[in-house]
C-alpha cells in the first residue's frame, strides 16, 4: 500500500491581506450572509488571480486573526473558511494539493498562494493517527456513520483545548477533493468531542491548525484512501 507523504509550502506567488474573513454560508443566494460571502469571494479571487502558470501543483495557506480570545476555540471552524474559496466560480481545486489554515488571537488575516514542494515522507512522531480505505465518497449519511463508528473503535478523545489536525487523501484525479473536507471532518467527533449526540457535530472549532493534503492515484478508481493525524497544540 502506498505510504503517506505530505506537501510543503515552497515558492510564494501571491499574498493578500483579508480584512474580514468569512465563513461558509448555507443560506439562499439572496440572503445577506450569502451576498456578503459572494462579494468577499469575488474580491479575493480577483486579487489572487491569475494563479501561477504551469503544471506544478499549488498550495494555499490562510492565517486568521481572531480579535476576541474567548472565541478562538468557538465559532471559527477553519474548514469553513477554506472550502468557500474553491469551486467553478472561484479557485480551481485541481491545481491545489496542499491547503492549510491557522488561527490565532490578534494580528492580521491573510492568504498565501504558491508552488507546493513534495510530496515527502514524514513520520509525524508524537501524533495520533487513523487511516482507512473507502469504496466510495462520503456524501451518504450511512458512509459517514460507518466511518465515525470505525474511528470510535480505535481512538481516545483528546483533552479539552486547542488541537492541530492533518488530513490526507489518496484519490482519483477525477474526484473533487474539496468535497471530502467537510464530511471527513464531520466524522471526528470521537477525537474532538461533540457538541450534541444527534447528527454530526464535532467540536472542530477547537482546531487551530489544519493541513489538508491530496495525492493522486488513478488506480483507486472510485475508492478513497484517507488518513487523519491529530495532537493537542504544544504536544510536540
Residue pairs with C-beta under 8 A, 6 or more apart in sequence:
1 225
2 170
2 215
2 217
2 225
3 121
4 121
4 131
4 168
4 227
5 118
5 119
5 120
5 121
5 122
5 215
6 98
6 118
6 119
6 120
6 121
6 122
6 166
6 168
6 211
6 213
7 57
7 59
7 97
7 98
7 116
7 117
7 118
7 119
7 120
7 213
8 59
8 98
8 116
8 117
8 118
8 120
9 59
9 61
9 98
9 112
9 114
9 116
9 117
10 59
10 114
10 115
10 116
10 117
11 114
11 115
12 112
12 113
12 114
13 51
13 52
13 58
13 113
13 114
13 115
14 47
14 48
14 112
14 113
14 114
15 110
15 111
15 112
15 113
16 44
16 47
16 48
16 110
16 111
17 108
17 109
17 110
18 44
18 62
18 108
18 109
18 110
18 111
19 109
20 40
20 109
21 62
21 64
21 81
21 109
22 36
22 37
22 40
22 81
22 84
23 37
23 76
23 77
23 80
23 81
23 84
24 37
24 80
24 81
24 83
24 84
25 31
25 33
25 34
25 37
25 84
27 33
27 34
28 34
29 35
29 38
37 84
41 84
41 85
41 89
41 90
44 85
44 111
45 85
45 89
45 90
45 91
48 91
48 111
48 113
51 58
51 91
51 92
51 95
51 113
52 58
52 113
52 114
52 115
56 115
56 116
57 95
57 96
57 97
57 98
57 115
57 116
58 95
58 96
58 97
58 98
58 113
58 114
58 115
58 116
59 96
59 97
59 98
59 99
59 100
59 112
59 113
59 114
59 115
59 116
60 82
60 85
60 91
60 96
60 98
60 99
60 100
60 111
60 112
60 113
61 99
61 100
61 101
61 102
61 111
61 112
62 78
62 81
62 82
62 85
62 100
62 101
62 102
62 109
62 110
62 111
62 112
63 101
63 102
63 103
63 104
63 107
63 108
63 109
63 110
63 111
64 76
64 78
64 81
64 101
64 102
64 103
64 104
64 109
65 103
65 104
65 105
65 106
65 107
65 108
65 109
66 72
66 76
66 103
66 104
66 105
66 106
67 105
67 106
69 105
72 103
72 104
72 105
72 162
72 208
73 161
73 162
73 205
73 206
73 208
74 205
75 205
76 103
76 205
77 204
77 205
77 207
78 101
78 102
78 103
78 204
78 207
78 208
78 209
78 210
79 101
79 181
79 182
79 185
79 204
79 207
79 210
81 101
82 99
82 101
82 181
82 210
82 212
83 178
83 181
83 182
84 90
85 91
85 111
86 92
86 93
86 96
86 178
87 93
87 178
93 176
93 177
93 178
94 173
96 116
96 214
97 116
97 119
97 213
97 214
97 215
98 116
98 118
98 211
98 212
98 213
98 214
99 211
99 212
100 209
100 210
100 211
100 212
101 209
101 210
102 208
102 209
102 210
103 208
104 208
119 213
119 215
124 166
124 229
126 231
126 235
126 236
127 166
127 229
127 230
127 231
128 155
128 156
128 191
128 229
128 230
128 231
129 227
129 228
129 229
129 230
130 151
130 154
130 155
130 227
130 228
131 225
131 226
131 227
131 228
132 147
132 150
132 225
132 226
132 227
133 223
133 224
133 225
133 226
134 143
134 147
134 223
134 224
134 225
134 226
135 222
135 223
136 143
136 222
136 223
136 224
137 143
137 175
137 179
137 180
137 183
137 222
137 224
138 144
138 147
138 180
138 183
138 184
138 187
139 179
139 183
144 183
144 186
144 187
144 200
147 184
147 187
148 186
148 187
148 189
148 190
148 200
151 187
151 188
151 190
151 191
151 228
152 189
152 190
155 190
155 191
157 190
157 191
157 192
157 193
158 191
158 192
158 193
158 230
158 231
158 232
159 232
160 193
160 206
161 206
161 232
161 233
162 206
162 207
162 208
162 232
162 233
162 234
163 192
163 206
163 207
163 208
163 209
163 230
163 231
163 232
163 233
164 207
164 208
164 209
164 210
164 230
164 231
164 232
164 233
165 188
165 207
165 209
165 210
165 211
165 228
165 229
165 230
166 210
166 211
166 213
166 228
166 229
166 230
167 181
167 184
167 185
167 210
167 211
167 212
167 213
167 226
167 227
167 228
167 229
168 212
168 213
168 214
168 215
168 226
168 227
169 177
169 180
169 184
169 213
169 214
169 215
169 224
169 225
169 226
169 227
170 214
170 215
170 216
170 217
170 220
170 224
170 225
170 226
171 177
171 180
171 214
171 216
171 217
171 220
171 223
171 224
171 225
172 216
172 217
172 218
172 220
172 221
172 222
173 216
173 218
174 218
175 224
177 214
180 224
180 226
181 212
184 226
184 228
185 202
185 204
186 200
186 202
187 200
187 202
188 202
188 204
188 228
188 230
189 200
189 201
189 202
189 203
191 202
191 228
191 230
192 202
192 203
192 204
192 206
192 207
192 230
193 202
193 203
193 206
194 201
194 202
194 203
195 201
195 202
195 203
208 233
209 233
217 225
